[in-house]
Amino acid sequence: MAPQKDKKPKKSTWKFNLDLTHPVEDGIFDSGNFEQFLWEKVKVNDKTGYLGNVVHTECFKNKITFFLRNSSLKGI
């Protein structure tokens, strides 16, 4: 008999790491303002500024990490 596969749907989670170390050290970029820009401009289900439970962000010094729980993210 052939092995059976689990029929659980896969949870699609995407992770984006933004390393802004060099532009921040040069003084031409502010990571906090960029994170705020992304919160205001990214669309989820055709709504800007509402990321809900789909997008989670973490900001640590000069690095921003975005976690997306499914593929309902639209462009900027």
C-alpha positions as CSV (number, residue, x, y, z in Angstrom):
1,M,0.0,0.0,0.0
2,A,1.2,3.5,-0.8
3,P,1.7,5.9,2.2
4,Q,-1.1,8.3,2.8
5,K,-0.5,12.0,2.9
6,D,-2.0,14.2,5.6
7,K,-4.9,16.2,4.2
8,K,-4.4,19.2,6.4
9,P,-4.3,22.5,4.5
10,K,-0.9,24.2,4.6
11,K,-0.7,27.5,6.4
12,S,1.2,29.8,4.2
13,T,3.4,32.1,6.3
14,W,5.8,34.5,4.7
15,K,8.6,36.2,6.4
16,F,10.3,39.3,5.1
17,N,13.5,40.7,6.8
18,L,14.6,44.2,6.0
19,D,18.1,45.0,7.1
20,L,18.4,48.8,7.1
21,T,21.7,49.1,9.0
22,H,23.8,50.9,6.4
23,P,21.2,53.6,5.3
24,V,20.4,54.3,9.0
25,E,24.1,54.6,10.0
26,D,24.6,57.0,7.0
27,G,21.8,59.1,8.3
28,I,19.7,59.0,5.2
29,F,17.0,56.7,6.4
30,D,14.8,56.3,9.5
31,S,13.6,52.7,10.1
32,G,10.7,53.8,12.4
33,N,9.3,56.1,9.7
34,F,9.7,53.4,7.1
35,E,7.7,51.0,9.3
36,Q,5.0,53.5,9.7
37,F,4.9,54.1,5.9
38,L,4.5,50.4,5.3
39,W,1.6,50.3,7.8
40,E,-0.1,53.1,6.0
41,K,0.4,51.9,2.4
42,V,0.2,48.1,2.4
43,K,-3.3,46.8,1.4
44,V,-4.9,43.7,3.0
45,N,-8.3,42.7,1.4
46,D,-8.3,46.0,-0.5
47,K,-8.0,48.2,2.7
48,T,-5.0,50.3,3.4
49,G,-3.9,50.9,7.0
50,Y,-5.7,47.8,8.3
51,L,-3.4,44.9,8.7
52,G,-5.5,43.1,11.2
53,N,-4.4,39.5,12.1
54,V,-2.7,39.0,8.7
55,V,0.5,41.0,9.2
56,H,2.7,41.2,12.2
57,T,5.8,43.4,12.4
58,E,8.8,43.5,14.6
59,C,11.3,46.3,14.7
60,F,14.6,45.7,16.4
61,K,17.2,48.5,16.1
62,N,17.8,48.7,12.3
63,K,16.0,45.6,11.3
64,I,12.3,45.2,10.4
65,T,10.6,41.8,10.1
66,F,7.2,41.3,8.6
67,F,5.3,38.1,9.1
68,L,2.4,37.4,6.7
69,R,-0.1,34.7,7.7
70,N,-1.7,34.2,4.2
71,S,-1.5,35.4,0.7
72,S,-4.1,38.2,0.9
73,L,-1.4,40.9,0.8
74,K,-1.7,43.4,-2.1
75,G,0.9,45.8,-3.4
76,I,1.9,49.2,-2.1
